[in-house]
Amino acid sequence: FSMVTVASDWSGNLSFTATEHLLEDVKPKHSVTSKIKAQKGKHYVTIVMSDGDNVQWLERGFETDTRWYGNRHRGEFKMNWTIAPTLYDLVPSVLTSIYDKGTANDTFIAGPSGYGYVNINEYNEHSIAKYAELTAGYCKKSGLNVINFLDNYIDTAFLGHFSKYSNIKGGLWSVADKYVSGGDYTAGSVYWSNNKPFVTFR
């Protein structure tokens, strides 16, 4: 029905935190990206820590909890963290603080499924273009260029709505049971749209 959920049911006080306004786009301060040429026969792995779609989780302890972002070993190895792009409006101080504390080994991607929590292939087909525009816009504001999609099955028809934006470089796809099984696809597969990769979790 063209609706979007932004998980925030345990948030502290969004009516207060949302009064702070960022005047420009933000991005991680210390993340380092490098171009590599894929080698045949070599496997490439990324570790992703989710629930970055949950505003309340990011707001209520994620940053300082020693089990998560506050762990003393963070930064010793490469790690992806999912971030809700809507933090830019809802709790901008948390977004900028997480970025400020990041290391060269901390990378951030948009949490499921971009602007909000939706199963992308189940979303209203008449509204998907607008949803993709919102997602690309908030990803730009939040310095995110990879989207973690959530879904029940693989259908690549919608990808073009997202991949057409220059600031979106691709995505990671959490599919079906436990995000790694179901349907006629192989976990770890790569799907292409506008020469940008969208990879299913293994």
N, C-alpha and C positions, 0 to 999 in steps of 0.2 A: 504493500500500500504506500510505497515511497517514503516510509518512515525509517528513521535511523536511531539506534540505541547507542548512547555513550555511557558506558558502565561507570557509574559514579554514586552508587547507592549508599556508600559509607563515607562519602567525602565530608571533610570537616565543615567548611563554610564557604561554598562557592559564591554565594551572594556577596561575600566580602572579597575573596581572593580574585574574583573576576573584575573587580574595580580597578586593578592595576592594568595598565595598557602598555604593551611594548610598542615602540615607535618605529621599529624596523624589523626586518627578518633576522632570525637568530640561527646559529649553527654551532655544532660541537667545536670547541676551541682547540682541542688537541688531537682529534682523530687524524690519522694519516692514511691516505689511500694511495695505492700504487697500481700501475697497469702491469698485468702479467700476460704472457702468451701461453695459452693452455698447451700442455704437452700430451701427446697421444699416449694412452695407457696409464696416465697418472690421475689419481683421484684427488679432488679438492673438497675440503670439508669446512663447514662453518658451524659454530656453536651458537645457538640462539636462546636467549632467556626471554620467555614470554611472561607474563600477562600484561604487556604494555598497552593493551586496549583499556585497561581498568584504571581510570583516573584516580579512584580512591586508593588503589594499591600503590601507585606512584607517589601519591600525596601523603600516605600514612605509614611511613617507616621504611619503604623500599630503599630510599637513599642512604639511610643510616644503619639499617639492620645488618648485622655482621653475616647473616645468611645470604644476603643479596648484594646490592651495590656497595654497601658499607664494609664488605669483607676486606681484610687486610691484604689478601692475595690478588685482589682485582688489579688489573694492569700488568700482571706477570705473564699473561698470555692473551692472545687475540680473542675477543668476545663480542657478540652482537647482543644488543639490548633493544627490546621493542618499546616504543614510546608512543603515547597517544598524541597525535598532532594537535588535537583540540586543547592540550595543555597551554598552547599559545594564548588562548583566550581565557580559559577557565582557571588555571593556576600557573601563570607565567613565571612566578618566582621559583617554582619547583623545576620547571623546564630549564631555566637558565642556570640554576644551581647544579643540576645533574650534569649539564654540559661543562660547567666550570670545573667540576671535580673529575671529569673524564681524563683518561690517559691516551697515549698514542695507540694503545691496543684496544680501546673501547670504541666500538662502532654502533651507530643507532639506526634502526629502521622503523617504519611506521607500523604500529600494532594493528591487529585485525580489525576491520579490513580497510584501513586507511582512515577516512574521516570518522567512521563509527563502526560499530560491531554489527555486521550483516553477513549473511551467507550470500556471496556475490552472485552466484548463478540463480539464486532464488529471488533476487531483488527485482523490483518492478522494471520491466524492460523499457517502459516509456520514460523512466526516470534515471536510468543508469548513466546516461551522458552527463546529466547535471550532477549526479553523485561523484562521478569521476572528476569533473571540474572542481568540485568542492575539495576532494581528496588531493588533487594536484596543487591546488591553491594553498591548502593548509600544510602540505609537505614542503612547499617552497618557504612558507613563513617559518617553519620549524626546522629547516635544514635537513630534511629527510628526502632520500631519493630512491629508496627501495621499500616496497609495500609487502607486508605479510598478509596475504589473503586467507580467508577462512571459507571452507566450502564442504559440501557433501559429495560432490562428484566433479569430474573434470569436463569442462566445456570451454574451449578457448575463444568462443565467439565474442565474449565481452572484453577481452584483453586490449583490443585496439582502442577502446575508449580511454584507457589509462596510458598505454604506451605511446600515444600520439603526443603527449606532453614532454617537452625537452628536459624538464627537471626530473622526470621519472626514468630511472635506468633499468628497472626490472622488478622482479618480485620473488618472494618465497611463498609457497602454497601449502597450507595446512588442510589436508583433505580427509574427510570421513572419520571412521572410528579411530580414536586416539590420534587423529590428524595424520596418520601414515598408512591407511589401508582403505580398501573398498573401491568398487567400480573397476572399469577396464583400463587401468593404467598401472605403470610400474613406479613404485616409490623411488624418488631420486631422479625421475625423468625431467627433461628440460623441454619447455614449450616456448616457441619464439613468436614475438609480435613486434613488428617494426624493428627487426634486428635486435630486440631486447629480450633477455632470457627470463623466464618464469619457471622456477625449479620447485618440484614437490619434495616435501620432507621425507626422509628415510627413517 
